Amino acid sequence: MSLEEAILDKVRHLPPAKQEEVLRFADGLQRRSAPREVPARDRKREMQWIADNRSTYAGQWVAVEGDRLVAAAMDARKVFTAAKAEGIAIPFVVHILPEDSLPFVPGW
C-alpha cells in the first residue's frame, strides 16, 4: 500500500466532521501560492569597485551602489544605516580585507 493510499484509508475511517476538517486543510494546501522568486541583482560593478579600491578601504566596511561608494567605516551597522538613509532598499555592504592578508597559522 502506498503512502497516499494509507492516508486515504485513515481519512475514510474518520468521523464525517474530521473528514471535512482534513479536506479543508488539503484544500488550503492547494491554494497556497508558489514560493516567490526574488530576482538576483548583478553586482559586477560593485565587485569591480571593491577590486579597484581595496587598498584604500582595507579593514573597513563599505556600502557600494554601482560604482559609487555610499559609506565606509569600521562599524558595519553605521555603514548599513547610512546606506538605508540614502534610500537604498538592499545595501551592498562588505568588509574589505587586505589583498595580501596572510592566513592565521597557530603555533608559529
Salt bridges, closest charged atoms under 4 A:
ASP9 OD1 - HIS13 ND1 3.60
GLU20 OE2 - ARG24 NH1 3.92
GLU21 OE1 - LYS18 NZ 3.53
ASP27 OD2 - ARG31 NE 2.78
GLU46 OE2 - ARG41 NH2 3.63
GLU46 OE2 - ARG43 NH1 2.95
GLU65 OE2 - ARG41 NH2 3.02
GLU65 OE1 - ARG43 NH1 3.81
ASP67 OD1 - ARG45 NH2 3.51
GLU86 OE1 - ARG68 NH1 3.17
